[in-house]
């Protein structure tokens, strides 16, 4: 009978060892999966951080509202100046046309 008890005891120890090995394997697999997920999140966070840094550096060079208002005023002033120049050119064009008509009407042989 002592051999039977020894055999049963060995089977119980073997089953307990197999259960412990299975639990350890499951723990290692879950730890590896968790580590992989954490690495994936780290990569995504690094990507987002890079994009945010780029956006912040781009926004550093954008004009403020005050600067945009000033540019708007400058453009409005330029528009007024362009209208004034356009009016002056219209008058100048009329003067040149009158000079050309006068020259065409005068005798061109006297110029020689």
C-alpha positions in Angstrom: 0.0 0.0 0.0 2.8 2.4 0.6 3.7 2.2 -3.1 0.1 3.1 -4.0 0.2 6.1 -1.6 3.5 7.1 -3.1 2.1 6.9 -6.6 -1.0 8.9 -5.7 1.1 11.5 -3.9 3.4 11.7 -7.0 0.3 12.2 -9.3 -1.0 14.9 -6.9 2.3 16.7 -7.0 2.5 16.4 -10.8 -1.0 17.8 -11.1 -0.2 20.7 -8.8 3.0 21.3 -10.7 1.1 21.3 -14.0 -1.5 23.7 -12.6 1.2 26.0 -11.3 3.0 25.9 -14.7 -0.3 26.7 -16.5 -1.0 29.6 -14.2 2.5 30.9 -14.7 2.3 30.6 -18.5 -1.0 32.5 -18.4 0.5 35.2 -16.2 3.5 35.6 -18.6 1.2 35.7 -21.6 -1.0 38.4 -20.0 2.1 40.4 -19.0 3.5 40.2 -22.5 0.1 41.3 -24.0 -0.1 44.2 -21.5 3.5 45.2 -22.4 2.6 45.1 -26.1 -0.4 47.3 -25.5 1.6 49.7 -23.5 4.2 49.9 -26.2 1.5 50.6 -28.8 0.0 53.4 -26.7 3.5 54.8 -26.1 4.0 54.9 -29.9 0.7 56.6 -30.5 1.3 59.1 -27.7 4.8 59.9 -29.3 3.1 60.4 -32.7 0.5 62.7 -31.2 3.1 64.6 -29.2 5.1 65.2 -32.4 2.1 66.4 -34.3 1.2 68.8 -31.4 4.7 70.2 -31.3 4.6 70.8 -35.0 1.2 72.5 -34.7 2.5 74.7 -31.8 5.6 75.7 -33.8 3.4 76.5 -36.8 1.0 78.6 -34.7 3.9 80.5 -33.3 4.3 82.3 -36.6 0.7 83.0 -37.3 -0.4 86.7 -37.0 -2.4 87.8 -34.1 -5.8 89.4 -34.4 -4.3 92.9 -33.9 -1.8 92.2 -36.7 -4.6 90.9 -39.0 -6.7 94.1 -38.3 -3.6 96.2 -39.1 -3.1 94.3 -42.3 -6.7 94.9 -43.2 -6.4 98.6 -42.7 -3.2 98.7 -44.8 -4.9 96.8 -47.6 -7.9 99.2 -47.5 -5.4 102.1 -47.7 -3.7 100.5 -50.7 -7.0 100.0 -52.3 -7.7 103.8 -52.0 -4.3 104.6 -53.3 -4.8 102.3 -56.3 -8.2 104.0 -57.1 -6.4 107.4 -56.9 -3.7 106.2 -59.3 -6.3 104.7 -61.6 -8.0 108.1 -61.7 -4.7 109.8 -62.4 -3.9 107.3 -65.2 -7.3 107.9 -66.8 -6.6 111.7 -66.9 -3.1 111.0 -68.2 -4.4 108.6 -70.9 -6.8 111.3 -72.1 -4.0 113.9 -72.2 -1.9 111.5 -74.3 -4.8 110.8 -76.6 -5.3 114.5 -77.2 -1.6 115.0 -77.9 -1.7 112.1 -80.4 -4.7 113.6 -82.1 -3.0 117.0 -82.3 0.1 115.4 -83.8 -1.9 113.5 -86.3 -3.7 116.7 -87.4 -0.6 118.7 -87.8 1.6 118.6 -90.9 4.1 115.8 -90.4 6.3 117.1 -93.3 7.4 120.1 -91.2 9.1 117.8 -88.8 11.7 116.8 -91.4 
